Amino acid sequence: MSLKVIAVPAQTENPIGNVVIMHGWGANAPDAAAFATAMQLSNINLLMPEGPFQHPYSIEGRMWYGLPEPLEAFSFADDISAKPELKQSRQLLLEFIQSLPTQTGIPLERTIVGGFSQGGAMTIDVGLDLPLAGLMVLSGYLHKSLEQITAQTQDILVVHGQQDPVVPITASTMAQAALTKSGAIVEYHAFANMGHEIAWGVIEQMQNFIQKRLN
């Protein structure tokens, strides 16, 4: 099995980096492409991998792994790192990201990986083990304790809405604390009037984060 990927090549002859964006639970690669292209990164390759599993309630929806039913029963503090679907998605994402230097001619050190919600959780899960230019965690959460992990990727953007009814903001504050303890430098932003969404202010924070690390 390999991941379906939407690729939006840079509009310039010599791209300066890659940005990988992962969608959340029930969304898909076109959804991720919609907000990735809104960043208007003309000199950067954009790559949007799609979760390998069909979402149970949406014909076009995808997921990186299933969640309990009802969803309210899921605690974002649970350790789900050994979940079989998660392990499969983790391996597929690692293989995809590690193939990018060969596919694009751009090293991992000039590649940023990010994701929204479940995609944000996958970003932390996979990205810490790779020497990337940075990670962007949007309304995300941890899959497990990071007590024994040392982050290879040092620069991490964490953004969350204070009114998020799906993934509580406590999930991102826990992630911020654990990532900082792992040795990463975390840039944290909480948006007072934002729910489980990507507001324009988040796009601006992503633009700034990417430009600082790739320009």
trRosetta pair geometry for C-beta under 8 A, 3 or more apart (Angstrom, degrees):
i j d omega theta_ij theta_ji phi_ij phi_ji
1 52 6.1 64 160 -146 134 139
1 88 7.7 22 68 179 142 114
1 92 6.6 -51 107 -96 99 127
2 92 6.9 157 -140 -147 37 104
2 95 7.8 -104 -124 103 82 130
2 96 7.6 126 -165 -79 84 98
3 49 4.4 7 151 -157 143 111
3 50 6.3 161 -175 51 89 62
3 52 6.3 -91 -103 -69 74 93
3 92 5.2 123 -47 159 103 118
3 93 7.2 65 -47 -81 151 55
3 96 5.3 -24 33 -71 132 143
4 29 6.4 -123 111 -16 98 149
4 49 7.2 129 80 -157 47 59
4 50 4.4 -16 74 40 98 122
5 29 7.0 178 -141 -130 29 148
5 47 5.8 -10 -175 -170 119 93
5 48 6.6 147 -161 75 64 47
5 49 4.9 -31 -100 -96 87 64
5 50 7.0 -154 -81 1 36 81
5 96 7.0 157 -69 -152 134 132
6 29 4.5 149 -3 152 112 122
6 30 6.6 117 -49 -76 160 53
6 32 7.6 158 49 74 123 100
6 33 5.0 -53 106 -66 147 133
6 47 7.4 159 83 -156 52 44
6 48 4.3 -9 58 60 98 106
6 50 7.5 76 -11 -42 89 102
7 45 7.0 -18 -165 -174 95 101
7 46 7.2 150 -159 86 46 59
7 47 5.3 -7 -108 -107 76 76
7 48 7.7 -163 -72 25 35 70
8 33 6.5 130 -33 -146 125 104
8 36 7.1 160 28 110 137 119
8 37 6.1 -148 -139 -85 177 102
8 45 7.3 159 83 -163 57 53
8 46 4.1 -1 56 60 104 109
8 47 7.8 -152 28 -68 66 38
8 48 7.8 40 -4 -5 98 104
9 15 7.5 -114 -173 -59 73 136
9 45 5.7 -25 -133 -117 47 87
10 15 3.7 160 3 -93 154 105
10 16 7.9 133 -114 15 158 62
10 41 7.7 -69 -113 125 85 82
10 42 6.6 83 -162 154 75 44
10 43 5.3 32 -159 -163 125 26
10 44 5.5 144 -93 49 108 11
10 45 5.2 -68 -29 -61 90 60
11 42 4.4 -49 41 -166 117 90
11 43 7.3 -69 53 -71 73 44
12 15 6.4 140 71 -78 93 53
12 42 6.2 89 -26 134 97 88
12 43 4.4 0 19 -111 138 78
14 43 7.9 3 87 -159 59 100
15 18 7.5 61 140 -66 135 60
15 43 5.9 157 -131 170 54 60
15 44 5.9 106 -161 -118 102 26
15 45 5.1 30 -162 -29 164 89
15 104 7.3 -57 69 179 140 113
15 106 6.4 -61 98 -64 109 137
16 43 5.2 35 6 136 103 111
16 44 6.3 -51 58 -83 81 76
16 110 6.9 -123 154 -176 60 129
16 214 5.3 118 121 162 110 101
16 215 6.9 51 135 -96 160 46
17 44 5.1 -17 71 -126 82 99
17 45 7.4 -140 108 31 41 79
17 106 6.0 142 -133 -173 32 143
17 110 4.2 -130 -110 161 88 91
17 111 6.3 177 -172 -84 87 38
17 112 6.8 41 155 -1 131 92
17 133 6.6 -36 -143 8 135 161
17 210 7.7 -174 85 -170 144 95
17 214 4.0 -80 -8 -139 153 131
18 44 6.9 153 -107 -175 17 85
18 45 4.7 -27 -111 70 73 105
18 46 7.9 157 -161 -86 61 21
18 47 6.2 1 -171 3 107 118
18 100 5.6 -108 36 179 176 139
18 104 5.8 107 -70 80 125 170
18 106 5.2 155 -24 87 101 141
18 110 7.0 96 17 113 75 77
18 111 4.3 -7 65 -116 104 89
18 112 7.3 -174 95 30 59 59
19 36 6.9 169 110 -154 118 110
19 39 7.9 -60 102 70 168 154
19 41 6.5 55 9 78 143 165
19 44 5.4 43 -6 150 107 129
19 45 7.2 172 26 86 65 54
19 46 5.5 -20 70 -109 97 65
19 47 7.2 168 86 26 46 73
19 111 7.5 178 -79 -160 30 59
19 112 5.0 -10 -114 67 75 98
19 113 7.9 170 -161 -84 50 29
19 114 7.1 -10 -173 16 93 107
19 210 6.2 -13 -90 -123 133 133
20 47 4.9 -28 -105 75 73 100
20 48 7.5 157 -160 -85 57 33
20 49 6.8 9 -165 -2 107 101
20 97 6.5 -68 -30 -103 169 97
20 100 7.7 -102 -58 -76 123 151
20 111 6.8 29 -9 178 105 104
20 112 7.2 -169 27 95 70 49
20 113 4.5 -12 64 -115 111 73
20 114 7.0 157 86 28 61 58
21 32 4.6 169 116 177 105 112
21 33 7.6 155 73 -75 127 39
21 35 7.5 -159 176 81 154 91
21 36 4.4 -154 15 -81 156 123
21 46 6.9 -9 6 -166 112 94
21 47 7.5 156 21 80 67 48
21 48 5.3 -24 69 -101 89 83
21 114 5.4 -13 -110 75 68 90
21 115 6.4 145 -168 -89 51 55
21 116 7.9 25 -177 -12 93 90
21 119 7.4 36 169 162 58 145
22 32 6.4 -76 -174 -111 9 150
22 48 7.5 157 -89 -152 33 63
22 49 6.2 -18 -101 62 85 90
22 51 7.8 88 -167 -58 98 83
22 64 7.5 31 176 -63 128 130
22 93 7.8 -5 -88 -119 139 131
22 113 7.7 24 -12 -178 107 89
22 114 7.2 -163 22 105 78 43
22 115 3.3 -17 61 -106 98 119
22 116 7.3 -160 92 25 64 60
22 118 8.0 -101 133 102 111 70
22 119 3.2 -180 110 -152 92 109
22 120 7.7 -169 76 -45 106 34
22 122 5.5 -86 122 73 165 128
22 123 6.3 -167 34 -57 126 89
23 27 3.9 -135 177 95 121 113
23 28 5.8 18 50 64 173 4
23 29 6.4 -123 -17 -77 128 32
23 31 5.1 84 -121 75 128 110
23 32 4.2 -111 -62 -48 86 108
23 48 7.2 55 -33 -172 95 105
23 50 7.1 9 24 -122 123 61
23 51 6.9 -98 68 -17 100 102
23 62 7.0 83 78 67 131 103
23 115 7.2 -61 9 -151 12 91
23 116 6.5 -20 -149 51 36 102
23 118 8.0 11 115 67 55 95
23 119 5.2 154 77 -52 17 140
24 27 5.0 67 56 13 71 121
24 115 7.4 138 -69 167 63 90
24 116 4.6 -70 -44 104 104 90
24 117 3.2 40 -122 57 126 123
24 118 4.8 114 -153 28 61 84
24 119 5.2 -92 -72 2 50 98
24 120 7.6 -1 -91 0 92 86
24 139 7.7 -17 -88 88 138 115
25 55 7.1 125 175 -114 66 113
25 61 7.9 32 156 177 49 117
25 63 4.9 28 -137 -119 71 103
25 64 7.5 -85 -86 22 72 81
25 67 6.3 10 -140 -16 157 129
25 117 6.1 -99 10 125 83 126
25 118 4.2 95 -43 -14 86 140
26 55 4.7 104 -108 -136 58 153
26 57 7.0 -15 -119 62 115 97
26 58 5.3 98 -157 11 86 143
26 61 4.1 -26 -159 -156 53 136
26 62 7.7 150 -125 51 8 33
26 63 6.5 21 -44 -71 46 97
27 31 4.0 -97 -175 64 111 158
27 32 6.9 116 129 -42 126 79
27 61 6.4 -1 -42 -134 11 81
27 62 7.1 -44 88 48 41 77
27 116 7.6 17 31 77 155 121
28 31 5.4 108 54 6 58 102
28 32 7.5 -118 110 0 36 91
28 50 5.6 9 -164 -133 74 112
28 51 7.6 -105 -116 29 56 91
28 60 5.8 -79 -22 151 148 86
28 61 6.3 -139 -46 -127 96 32
28 62 4.8 95 -104 10 78 107
29 32 5.5 -54 -149 38 39 111
29 33 6.2 43 152 -24 69 104
29 48 4.4 129 -159 125 86 108
29 49 6.7 -111 -100 134 113 13
29 50 3.9 -70 -38 -70 109 99
29 62 7.6 18 -20 30 75 145
30 33 5.3 -51 -144 35 35 116
30 34 6.6 48 154 -33 64 96
30 48 7.8 135 -62 113 19 150
31 34 5.8 -46 -158 18 33 116
31 35 7.6 8 157 1 61 97
32 35 6.8 -67 -159 43 35 91
32 36 5.9 34 151 -22 71 116
32 48 4.2 160 94 -145 120 122
32 115 7.8 -34 -121 -126 127 69
32 116 7.4 -167 -106 16 87 111
32 119 7.2 150 -96 -108 126 169
33 36 5.4 -59 -137 41 32 114
33 37 5.9 27 167 -17 69 108
33 46 7.2 114 -129 132 74 128
33 48 4.8 -106 -63 -5 80 161
34 37 6.6 -60 -150 36 19 102
34 38 6.9 27 148 -28 56 107
35 38 5.1 -43 -150 23 43 123
35 39 7.6 56 153 -30 61 89
35 116 7.8 63 57 -41 150 140
35 198 5.2 25 -132 99 158 154
35 203 6.6 -131 -170 -91 94 105
36 39 6.3 -46 -174 12 39 112
36 46 4.8 134 149 -162 128 134
36 48 6.1 -148 0 -69 154 115
37 40 7.5 53 168 -68 53 45
37 46 6.7 -159 -73 58 67 173
38 203 5.5 -65 114 -132 116 141
39 203 5.9 -156 -85 -166 73 91
39 206 5.9 -84 -103 105 129 115
39 207 5.2 179 -153 -81 94 88
39 210 7.1 58 174 25 144 151
40 207 7.7 12 52 -111 83 124
41 44 4.0 -31 147 42 119 118
41 46 6.7 125 65 -59 117 106
41 207 7.5 -165 -69 -122 96 78
41 210 6.5 -50 -102 125 138 152
44 210 7.1 -30 -67 171 171 131
44 214 6.6 46 -96 135 124 162
45 104 5.7 -125 26 -135 168 140
45 106 7.1 -172 23 11 128 149
47 100 7.4 -136 7 -110 166 120
49 93 6.7 160 89 -111 162 81
49 96 5.8 64 -88 148 145 168
50 62 5.2 60 176 64 93 172
51 62 3.8 161 60 142 98 104
51 63 4.8 -142 140 99 158 12
51 64 4.5 -108 -122 -63 112 53
51 89 6.7 -17 -142 -120 77 129
51 118 7.8 18 -83 110 140 129
52 62 7.5 104 19 -169 10 115
52 64 7.6 61 25 -128 75 45
52 88 6.8 -97 63 125 146 112
52 89 6.1 -162 21 -95 109 81
52 92 6.1 96 -40 27 136 172
53 62 6.6 124 72 -167 49 72
53 63 5.0 -46 81 70 103 82
53 64 7.1 93 28 -163 108 5
53 65 6.7 83 24 -99 150 28
53 66 6.9 -97 136 -47 153 78
53 85 5.9 1 -47 -154 152 126
53 89 7.6 -68 -8 -67 106 114
54 61 7.5 85 -173 87 55 70
54 62 6.7 -59 -111 -113 31 59
54 63 7.6 2 103 23 16 90
55 58 4.5 5 90 47 130 95
55 61 3.2 -39 33 109 148 109
55 62 5.9 -102 -29 -67 95 8
55 63 5.0 113 -87 -25 78 104
56 66 7.2 59 -30 -125 117 105
57 61 7.0 4 73 45 65 149
58 61 2.9 66 81 -2 127 123
63 66 6.5 90 109 -80 147 44
63 67 7.7 -121 -161 -11 147 90
63 118 6.6 -10 -151 109 80 167
64 85 7.3 131 137 140 51 101
64 86 6.9 53 135 -111 95 63
64 89 4.3 98 -169 -158 85 167
64 118 5.4 -176 27 148 114 116
64 119 7.1 148 -30 -83 133 55
64 121 7.9 -169 66 77 147 103
64 122 5.2 -133 -133 -66 169 136
65 80 7.6 166 108 144 150 128
65 83 5.5 85 -173 117 150 134
65 85 3.7 142 -124 102 86 114
65 86 4.3 -21 -58 -62 155 72
65 89 6.0 -115 -47 1 90 138
65 118 7.6 -162 41 -165 76 128
66 85 6.0 99 7 23 79 162
67 71 5.7 36 121 -118 130 83
67 74 5.3 -41 -173 -61 103 155
67 118 8.0 -115 -53 -89 120 129
68 71 7.0 140 79 -111 67 33
68 73 4.8 -89 114 84 130 110
68 74 4.8 162 38 -67 105 90
69 73 7.3 35 112 30 16 125
70 73 5.5 114 66 -10 66 99
71 74 5.8 -43 -170 14 53 114
71 166 7.8 -26 142 -148 137 83
74 78 6.9 -97 -168 14 70 136
75 78 4.7 113 75 -34 90 96
76 141 4.3 -90 -171 -147 115 156
76 142 7.7 103 162 45 82 65
76 167 5.9 98 -87 -146 155 81
76 168 6.6 -168 29 37 138 88
76 170 7.8 140 74 86 121 87
76 171 4.1 -34 126 -100 144 125
77 142 7.9 30 -125 63 43 103
77 171 7.5 -135 -59 -106 66 77
77 174 6.8 -146 -103 -120 89 176
79 82 7.8 37 138 6 92 90
79 143 7.2 63 -151 148 50 58
79 144 4.6 57 -140 -118 88 77
79 145 6.5 -32 -94 -9 116 82
80 83 4.7 5 171 -26 90 122
80 86 6.3 129 132 -26 95 159
80 143 5.5 -93 64 -159 80 82
80 144 7.3 -135 43 -62 44 80
81 86 6.8 -134 -152 117 28 144
81 125 7.5 173 -122 -129 87 112
81 143 4.7 109 -81 135 75 110
81 144 3.8 -7 -40 -47 128 133
82 86 7.7 80 89 67 11 121
82 87 6.9 9 -160 -53 38 118
83 86 4.0 73 72 10 100 115
83 87 6.8 -174 84 -14 49 83
84 87 5.7 -55 -147 33 31 112
84 88 6.5 29 156 -17 65 104
85 88 5.7 -55 -151 36 34 111
85 89 6.3 31 154 -15 67 106
86 89 5.8 -56 -145 40 32 108
86 90 6.1 39 154 -26 65 106
86 125 7.5 -110 -177 -157 107 165
86 143 6.7 143 -167 -141 148 141
87 90 5.6 -50 -146 32 29 117
87 91 6.6 27 157 -17 62 105
88 91 6.0 -56 -152 35 30 108
88 92 6.4 27 153 -15 65 109
89 92 5.7 -57 -146 40 33 111
89 93 6.1 30 158 -18 68 108
89 122 6.6 -75 135 -120 124 127
90 93 6.0 -61 -149 38 25 108
90 94 6.3 27 155 -20 63 107
90 122 7.5 -154 -90 -143 66 87
90 125 5.9 -94 -108 138 107 123
90 126 5.9 -176 -144 -80 72 95
91 94 5.7 -52 -146 35 31 112
91 95 6.4 30 156 -17 64 106
92 95 5.9 -56 -149 37 29 110
92 96 6.3 29 153 -19 64 108
93 96 5.5 -54 -145 37 33 112
93 97 6.1 25 161 -14 69 107
93 122 6.4 164 -61 174 169 116
93 126 4.8 -74 111 -98 129 161
94 97 6.2 -58 -142 41 26 103
94 98 5.9 19 162 -12 64 115
94 126 5.8 -151 -69 -145 75 107
94 129 7.5 -21 -113 83 115 128
94 130 7.7 -178 -132 -60 79 121
95 98 6.1 -62 -141 44 24 107
95 99 6.3 26 157 -25 61 111
96 99 5.9 -64 -154 31 26 111
96 100 7.4 45 149 -45 60 90
97 100 5.8 -30 -165 -9 40 118
97 108 7.2 69 156 -117 95 107
97 111 7.1 149 -163 135 94 149
97 113 6.5 -13 -116 -83 136 135
97 126 6.8 136 3 152 148 128
97 130 6.3 -53 124 -97 136 170
98 101 7.7 -36 -180 15 43 99
98 108 7.5 -14 -113 -76 51 129
98 130 7.4 -139 -75 -116 82 126
99 102 5.7 -62 -170 46 61 110
99 103 5.5 53 138 -21 87 114
100 103 5.4 -62 -135 45 35 108
100 104 5.4 -10 180 16 76 115
100 106 6.8 -43 145 70 100 88
100 108 7.0 111 68 -85 114 71
100 111 6.0 91 102 -99 152 152
101 104 6.9 -71 -122 55 16 81
101 105 7.1 40 -174 -128 52 10
101 106 6.5 -121 -114 78 56 40
101 107 5.3 27 -109 -111 115 43
101 108 6.2 -57 -50 -34 112 73
106 110 5.2 -101 179 84 100 115
106 111 6.5 125 120 -63 109 92
107 110 5.5 82 64 18 76 93
107 111 7.3 -131 111 -13 43 98
108 111 5.0 -62 -146 30 44 121
108 130 5.8 -115 -175 169 140 108
108 131 5.4 95 105 76 122 78
108 132 5.6 -81 167 -91 90 59
108 133 7.9 -172 147 -21 52 74
109 131 5.8 -23 -78 130 79 101
109 132 7.2 -178 -108 -145 28 21
109 133 6.0 86 168 -65 42 80
110 133 5.5 48 -125 -50 24 133
110 214 6.2 94 -160 -125 83 89
111 132 5.4 -79 85 -137 83 90
111 133 5.9 154 56 8 32 101
112 132 6.5 117 -107 167 35 113
112 133 5.1 -64 -66 74 78 103
112 134 4.6 -6 -120 64 101 88
112 135 7.1 -175 -163 -82 74 24
112 136 6.6 48 164 -14 111 104
112 209 7.7 137 -151 124 152 101
112 210 5.8 -131 30 -112 164 86
112 213 6.5 106 -74 90 124 137
112 214 7.0 -88 -22 -49 119 120
113 123 5.5 173 128 -138 97 89
113 126 7.1 -94 145 91 160 108
113 127 4.7 -162 72 -94 131 118
113 130 7.7 66 -2 66 142 135
113 132 5.8 -64 5 -143 101 163
113 134 7.9 -173 33 96 58 50
113 135 5.7 -18 72 -115 82 72
113 136 7.4 -163 103 27 39 76
114 119 7.7 48 134 136 53 108
114 120 7.5 -12 -178 -104 65 70
114 123 5.7 13 -142 -114 26 147
114 135 6.5 141 -87 -174 64 51
114 136 3.0 -9 -109 63 123 103
114 137 7.1 -135 -144 -57 76 31
114 138 6.6 56 174 -11 106 103
114 157 7.5 -13 -109 63 120 110
114 206 7.0 74 -153 -131 176 116
115 118 7.5 -72 149 96 124 46
115 119 2.7 -138 -177 141 113 89
115 120 4.6 -158 93 -63 83 39
115 121 7.5 -79 96 32 128 45
115 122 5.6 2 52 60 171 95
115 123 4.2 -171 22 -40 106 112
115 136 7.5 142 13 88 41 78
115 137 7.2 -3 59 -120 72 51
115 138 6.7 -147 105 34 34 92
115 140 6.7 81 90 -83 88 129
116 119 5.0 34 46 55 50 118
116 120 5.7 5 -144 -36 11 98
116 138 4.4 -36 -103 85 68 116
116 139 5.9 25 -162 50 73 104
116 140 7.4 -149 -162 -62 22 87
116 198 6.2 -70 -106 -59 137 118
117 120 5.8 113 26 14 11 104
117 121 7.4 -29 141 -5 40 96
117 138 7.3 -36 -24 98 52 79
117 139 5.1 -14 -72 103 65 106
117 140 6.4 178 -126 -91 9 58
117 166 7.1 -17 -125 112 123 132
117 167 5.9 -180 -130 -19 80 140
117 196 6.9 50 -85 -167 120 104
118 121 5.5 -47 -152 33 40 114
118 122 6.5 41 148 -17 66 102
118 140 7.8 155 -72 -125 6 80
119 122 5.5 -50 -147 38 36 113
119 123 6.4 49 148 -30 63 99
119 138 7.8 2 84 54 101 95
119 140 7.4 -96 82 -95 52 110
120 123 5.3 -43 -151 24 35 120
120 124 7.0 33 153 -13 63 97
120 136 7.9 -84 -118 118 88 58
120 137 4.3 93 -164 -159 103 69
120 138 5.2 -147 -79 50 125 51
120 139 6.1 169 -4 73 154 51
120 140 2.2 -129 120 -72 123 120
120 141 7.1 86 96 9 108 50
121 124 6.1 -52 -156 35 35 107
121 125 6.2 36 148 -22 66 111
121 137 8.0 82 -62 -144 32 105
121 140 5.0 -179 -49 -165 56 98
121 141 5.1 -12 -86 63 108 69
121 142 6.9 166 -133 -108 89 7
121 143 5.7 108 177 -51 108 87
122 125 5.3 -55 -141 38 35 117
122 126 5.9 12 167 -1 71 111
123 126 6.8 -68 -140 47 19 91
123 127 5.1 4 174 -11 61 131
123 135 5.3 136 161 -164 109 106
123 136 6.9 -85 -167 68 159 49
123 137 5.5 -166 81 -91 133 76
123 140 6.5 -81 42 -104 112 164
124 127 6.3 -57 -113 43 16 104
124 128 6.2 22 -177 -29 57 109
124 135 6.9 101 -86 168 53 152
124 137 6.0 34 -51 -96 99 131
124 140 6.5 156 -15 140 115 141
124 142 6.2 -82 108 -109 156 62
124 143 7.3 178 87 3 110 91
124 175 6.6 -104 -88 -150 157 120
124 179 7.3 -100 -131 -83 115 116
125 128 7.5 -89 174 16 7 103
125 143 5.1 38 -87 6 115 137
126 129 6.7 -80 -174 37 38 103
126 130 7.0 9 149 -6 74 120
127 130 5.9 -76 -151 41 41 104
127 132 5.8 -52 -158 18 92 148
127 135 4.4 114 136 -96 158 124
127 153 5.4 -37 156 16 93 153
128 135 7.6 -19 -63 -44 61 156
128 146 7.6 -147 -120 -132 171 122
128 149 6.0 29 145 166 146 133
128 151 4.8 -84 -147 -123 93 76
128 152 6.4 118 167 27 48 79
128 153 6.0 -113 -115 33 37 99
128 182 7.0 -29 -146 146 132 155
128 184 7.7 -84 -119 -59 96 131
129 152 6.2 55 -164 13 17 127
130 152 6.0 -172 78 83 17 135
130 153 6.4 21 77 -44 67 109
131 152 5.1 -85 -79 158 58 118
131 153 6.9 161 -141 -72 23 68
132 135 6.6 87 87 -57 138 77
132 152 7.5 91 14 106 70 97
132 153 4.4 -5 52 -100 92 122
133 153 7.7 2 60 -139 16 101
133 155 7.2 -31 153 54 52 122
133 213 4.7 130 161 154 108 121
133 214 6.2 61 158 -73 162 81
134 153 6.5 136 -120 -176 20 113
134 155 4.2 -48 -107 92 96 104
134 156 6.6 174 -165 -84 76 36
134 157 6.8 44 166 -7 120 93
134 209 6.4 -167 141 162 156 105
134 210 7.6 -152 63 -97 138 51
134 213 4.8 -79 -19 -109 132 177
135 153 5.4 94 -26 124 105 147
135 155 7.4 163 23 96 66 57
135 156 4.5 -8 63 -118 100 85
135 157 7.1 -160 97 32 54 67
136 156 7.7 179 -78 -161 29 57
136 157 4.5 -4 -116 64 72 112
136 159 7.6 -1 -173 8 85 108
136 206 5.8 53 -145 -119 153 93
136 209 6.3 132 -91 97 110 153
136 210 8.0 -28 -52 -59 137 89
137 140 4.1 -92 -175 35 95 136
137 156 6.6 16 -2 180 110 103
137 157 6.8 178 27 92 66 58
137 158 4.7 -9 67 -110 110 71
137 159 7.2 166 88 25 59 63
137 172 7.2 161 121 -128 116 98
137 175 6.5 -133 135 141 159 150
138 159 5.2 -8 -117 65 67 103
138 160 7.7 160 -167 -78 41 53
138 198 6.2 16 174 -99 144 100
138 202 6.2 77 -132 -171 119 134
138 206 7.9 -18 -70 -71 124 119
139 159 7.1 -35 -34 99 61 74
139 160 5.4 120 -97 -120 54 70
139 161 6.5 -2 -92 11 110 88
139 164 6.0 165 -136 -116 110 146
139 166 7.7 44 171 74 126 108
139 167 5.3 123 170 60 87 131
139 172 7.2 -75 -128 -60 29 129
139 196 5.9 118 -164 -140 153 66
139 197 7.8 108 -44 31 154 23
139 198 7.9 -114 -2 -72 123 71
140 158 7.4 -104 48 -137 103 85
140 160 7.9 -112 28 -82 52 100
140 167 7.1 -42 -130 159 9 163
140 171 7.3 -136 116 128 38 115
140 172 6.6 95 63 -95 59 90
140 175 6.6 66 98 -69 91 172
141 167 5.7 -140 -38 -157 118 122
141 171 3.8 -45 -104 176 103 126
141 172 7.0 -84 -85 -64 59 56
141 174 7.6 29 -146 67 77 114
141 175 6.2 -148 -140 -52 33 125
142 145 7.5 70 147 -82 141 23
142 146 6.7 -107 -139 -29 135 103
142 171 7.3 -163 12 -172 73 82
142 174 6.3 -100 6 114 123 108
142 175 5.1 175 -44 -94 95 86
142 178 6.1 31 -81 51 150 156
145 148 7.8 64 113 8 98 80
145 178 7.2 -150 -158 -130 51 136
146 149 4.5 -69 -162 39 79 120
146 178 4.1 110 39 168 120 114
146 179 6.8 34 77 -74 170 46
146 181 7.0 137 97 75 107 105
146 182 5.0 -56 150 -62 124 126
147 178 7.8 -68 -57 -142 50 100
147 181 7.8 -27 -116 120 46 135
149 182 5.1 -14 95 -129 86 125
150 182 6.0 171 -122 -176 28 81
150 183 5.4 24 -153 13 75 140
151 154 6.3 134 112 -92 112 43
151 156 7.6 -74 -166 -34 156 128
151 179 6.7 50 -60 -158 146 74
151 182 4.5 90 -26 125 98 114
151 183 5.1 -162 36 69 92 91
151 184 4.2 5 54 -58 165 98
153 156 6.8 96 120 -66 105 92
153 184 6.9 18 101 -113 68 114
154 183 7.1 -67 -119 128 80 87
154 184 5.6 175 -156 -131 39 62
154 185 5.6 33 157 12 85 95
155 184 7.2 -172 -61 -167 11 90
155 185 5.5 -18 -102 67 58 103
155 187 7.5 15 -170 -7 81 107
155 209 7.8 165 149 -166 114 98
155 213 6.1 -178 91 -95 155 134
156 179 5.6 -86 66 172 158 146
156 184 4.9 21 3 166 122 137
156 185 7.0 156 25 78 74 50
156 186 5.0 -26 75 -108 102 70
156 187 7.1 -177 91 25 48 72
157 186 7.9 144 -99 -160 17 59
157 187 5.0 -24 -108 69 66 106
157 189 7.7 -6 -170 10 88 105
157 205 6.5 154 -169 147 134 106
157 206 7.0 158 108 -100 160 58
157 209 4.5 -37 -56 -110 145 159
158 172 5.5 154 170 -169 115 105
158 175 6.1 172 -130 102 142 116
158 176 5.3 -151 69 -82 162 91
158 179 7.3 168 -48 33 136 154
158 186 5.7 0 3 -169 118 108
158 187 7.1 164 25 80 68 51
158 188 4.8 -13 70 -109 104 75
158 189 7.4 169 91 28 56 62
159 172 7.8 -78 91 -151 17 153
159 188 7.8 170 -79 -157 41 46
159 189 4.8 -7 -112 67 81 100
159 190 7.9 173 -156 -83 50 31
159 191 7.1 32 -176 -18 93 105
159 202 5.2 132 144 -127 155 97
159 205 5.8 135 -83 88 138 153
159 206 8.0 -75 -8 -55 150 84
160 164 6.3 -68 -179 -18 89 143
160 167 7.6 -108 -138 103 111 106
160 169 5.0 137 133 -127 132 80
160 171 7.6 169 -121 70 148 85
160 172 3.8 -153 -41 9 148 162
160 173 8.0 -98 42 -37 154 68
160 189 7.7 161 26 90 57 58
160 190 5.7 -19 71 -114 85 72
160 191 7.3 -162 97 22 36 80
160 194 8.0 169 144 90 37 118
161 164 4.4 125 74 -52 94 90
161 169 7.0 -119 89 -80 41 105
161 190 7.6 115 -132 -165 13 64
161 191 5.0 -38 -108 68 64 100
161 193 7.8 -57 -154 97 101 26
161 194 3.1 -119 -115 104 111 89
161 195 5.2 -61 121 0 155 2
161 196 6.6 -134 45 -66 132 31
161 197 6.7 45 -36 42 152 75
161 199 7.5 110 -86 -11 115 117
162 169 5.4 0 -120 -59 46 156
162 190 5.4 70 -60 169 94 106
162 191 6.5 -144 -2 84 84 45
162 192 5.2 -11 27 -131 137 36
162 193 7.6 5 50 -39 103 21
162 194 6.9 91 24 51 64 73
163 192 7.7 51 -23 155 98 40
163 193 6.5 8 -3 -157 133 30
163 194 6.2 168 39 81 96 30
163 195 4.8 -57 102 -84 97 66
164 167 5.5 -36 150 67 136 65
164 168 6.3 170 89 -115 102 23
164 169 5.8 134 33 -54 113 76
164 194 7.3 5 -59 115 81 76
164 195 5.5 124 -100 -170 44 47
164 196 4.8 92 -145 -68 85 72
165 195 6.1 -13 3 -155 87 107
165 196 6.3 -88 46 -17 66 112
166 195 7.9 80 4 165 94 90
166 196 4.0 34 22 -79 120 156
167 171 5.2 -75 174 41 92 151
167 172 7.6 82 134 -35 112 93
167 196 6.4 114 22 -112 83 110
168 171 5.5 119 70 -12 68 94
169 172 5.7 -51 -162 36 55 106
169 173 6.4 52 143 -18 76 102
169 190 6.3 59 -154 -134 133 116
170 173 5.5 -54 -143 39 40 110
170 174 6.2 45 155 -22 68 103
171 174 5.9 -55 -153 35 28 112
171 175 6.5 28 148 -18 62 107
172 175 5.2 -49 -145 37 39 115
172 176 6.2 47 152 -25 67 100
172 188 7.6 143 149 -144 108 106
172 190 7.7 158 92 -92 135 91
173 176 5.5 -44 -145 32 35 116
173 177 6.5 35 155 -17 63 103
174 177 5.9 -56 -151 36 30 109
174 178 6.3 23 155 -13 65 110
175 178 5.9 -60 -144 42 30 107
175 179 5.9 27 160 -18 68 111
176 179 6.0 -59 -142 39 24 108
176 180 6.3 24 159 -18 62 109
176 186 5.2 153 -147 144 77 157
176 188 5.0 26 -118 -91 138 138
177 180 5.9 -57 -149 36 26 110
177 181 6.4 26 154 -18 63 109
178 181 5.6 -56 -149 38 31 112
178 182 6.4 33 152 -23 65 106
179 182 5.5 -53 -149 32 33 113
179 184 4.5 -46 166 54 89 132
179 186 5.1 103 98 -72 121 128
180 184 6.3 -89 -90 68 32 77
180 185 7.9 53 -116 -115 72 24
180 186 5.2 -80 -67 8 87 124
187 209 6.7 -171 65 -103 148 112
189 202 7.9 173 93 -106 132 67
189 205 5.7 -117 22 -116 160 157
191 194 3.7 33 100 9 124 128
191 199 6.2 178 173 36 167 139
191 201 6.0 141 -109 82 130 137
191 202 7.1 -71 -36 -58 146 91
194 197 6.1 -131 -170 60 91 95
194 199 4.9 -105 -110 -17 122 133
194 201 7.6 -119 -61 53 138 120
194 202 7.6 114 -141 -40 162 114
198 202 4.9 -115 -160 76 70 143
198 203 6.8 85 158 -51 103 82
199 202 5.2 109 57 -1 65 99
199 203 7.7 -121 107 -1 43 86
200 203 5.4 -47 -155 32 44 116
200 204 6.6 46 148 -20 69 101
201 204 5.5 -51 -151 35 36 114
201 205 6.5 38 151 -19 66 102
202 205 5.6 -51 -149 35 35 111
202 206 6.4 37 151 -19 66 104
203 206 5.7 -56 -151 37 31 113
203 207 6.4 36 151 -22 65 104
204 207 5.5 -49 -147 33 33 115
204 208 6.4 31 155 -17 65 105
205 208 5.8 -55 -148 37 31 110
205 209 6.2 32 154 -21 65 108
206 209 5.7 -55 -144 37 30 112
206 210 6.2 27 159 -16 66 108
207 210 6.1 -61 -149 38 25 107
207 211 6.2 21 159 -17 64 112
208 211 5.9 -59 -144 39 27 109
208 212 6.3 28 159 -21 64 108
209 212 6.1 -58 -152 33 26 110
209 213 6.6 1 160 -1 61 115
210 213 6.3 -77 -150 46 27 97
210 214 5.7 -15 172 14 70 120
211 214 6.7 -72 -122 52 21 86
211 215 4.9 5 -170 -8 66 127
212 215 7.1 -25 -85 36 10 99
